[in-house]
C-alpha cells in the first residue's frame, strides 16, 4: 500500500510493504556518504593563529550524529513535550515522572541546597554536590548589610532561618535502586561550593572542584575503600611555570593536609550552630576569620578539628593552599583509569583571581596563579601518578572567540575522549568533544 503511514506506525516512508526496507535512493546515499565523511574527520580541528601557530578547536557534537562509528546520544531539554509538541505548562510545573522515578529524602528532613553537577561512584552510588554554600558570616550576622542575596534566597527557599553549616557538601545516594533511596551528606569531605566530586578507581581517592572566584581544588582520601564517611581532606598548592599564556602554562601541585574526620564528628560540630535566629536579640555564633587564622598558626580556639571541615576554603588558604581559581567547574576521569591517564577539570573563565595581582580586582598574598586573561575558559588535565595522586595540572585546550566559551560539565568516555558542555551566552552553547589522541 502506498500513501502516508498512519500515526504511530514506526516504519519509515522509505520502507516497503510489511516493513521491508527498500534500497536507498540517491538522496539517502548522499546522506550516508556525508555521515561517513564526517566520522573520518578529526575530533580536534586546528586553525592557524595570527602568529602562525596551530590552535586547537573542539568539534561540535550534533544531535544523533555518528562519531567514528559510535552514536553519541545528545538530547536537548526544552519547551517541548515527549511527543515533540510545545509544552504549554509553566517551567515550574514541568516534572519528571514514571514508575522508576524516586525522590530521595534526607533522614534529617533538612534537605539539600543548590545541587549541581554529579557523578556516579565505582560502586554505583550517585554523588550530587551542594554548590554555592551560604557564607556563615553573612548568614548569622544580624547586620543586614552583610546579609547577601544568596543567603536571603536560601532562607526563602527553606522557609525558616536554618543553619548555614548544614549546606555545602557532597551528597551520596546510598542504595539508589531501593524503594526509598537514602541521601547521605558526606560531611568529612569538606564544606565549600562543590561543583562535583569524582572517585578514582581505587575506590578511596576523590577529587573535588570548588565553583566560584578565589576557590580551591580539593582531594579526599577515604580510610576504607567504598566508604566516604571518614578520611583525610587536602587542598592543592600550585607553583606556576614560567610565562603567563593560559594555552601553554601549567603548574606543579603539592597537597596541603587540612585534617581528618568522620561524618559523625563533623555533623556533631554542625549541630552546635542550630537554633540561631537573627530576628531575636542574640549574639551570632559562627567561625570567624580570626579563628581560622589562629587555627592555621597553631592556636586552635576549639578543642576539635571543626575549622577545616566547616570553613574548608578559608582554612586551606590560611595554610598556604592556592585559593585563586576562577571559575572552576566539572572534574572527571574515565572509568578504569590508571597511571598515565588524566583527571580533567574545566575552568569556565580565566580572569579575576587567576590574574596577577597587578591585573586582578583584588590582590592575593601568595599570588600563585598569574595568567593572562581569557574569558572563554579552558579544559585542564592532571596526569595520574601512583596511588591515584596528581602532581601536575596543565592546559589541554583553551577557549577562543571562534571555538568554545566557558566549559562547565565534563564527562570522560571509556576511550579517553572528553565530552564537555558550554554554559554561556555563546550562540551555540552546546556540547563539544576533545580527543587527546589528536593533540
SULJO-V376529 format. One record per run of one state. SS is the DSSP state (h for helix, s for strand, l for the rest). FROM is the first residue (numbers start at 0). TO is the last residue. If there is no record, write none. Layout:
{{SS;FROM;TO} {SS;FROM;TO}}
This chain:
{{l;0;13} {s;14;14} {l;15;15} {h;16;18} {l;19;19} {s;20;20} {l;21;24} {h;25;39} {l;40;42} {s;43;47} {l;48;52} {s;53;59} {l;60;64} {s;65;66} {l;67;68} {s;69;70} {l;71;78} {s;79;79} {l;80;84} {s;85;85} {l;86;89} {h;90;92} {l;93;113} {s;114;114} {l;115;117} {s;118;119} {l;120;124} {s;125;129} {l;130;134} {h;135;139} {l;140;142} {h;143;145} {l;146;147} {h;148;157} {l;158;162} {h;163;165} {l;166;168} {s;169;173} {l;174;180} {s;181;185} {h;186;188} {l;189;192} {s;193;198} {l;199;203} {s;204;209} {l;210;213} {s;214;214} {l;215;215} {s;216;223} {l;224;225} {s;226;239} {l;240;249} {s;250;261} {h;262;270} {l;271;287} {h;288;295} {l;296;305} {h;306;309} {l;310;310} {h;311;317} {l;318;323} {s;324;324} {l;325;326} {s;327;332} {l;333;340} {s;341;346} {l;347;348} {s;349;349} {l;350;350} {h;351;353} {s;354;354} {l;355;369} {s;370;370} {l;371;372} {s;373;373} {l;374;376} {s;377;383} {l;384;384} {h;385;387} {l;388;388} {s;389;389} {l;390;390} {s;391;397} {l;398;405} {s;406;411} {l;412;416} {s;417;421} {l;422;429} {s;430;433} {l;434;434} {h;435;437} {l;438;438}}
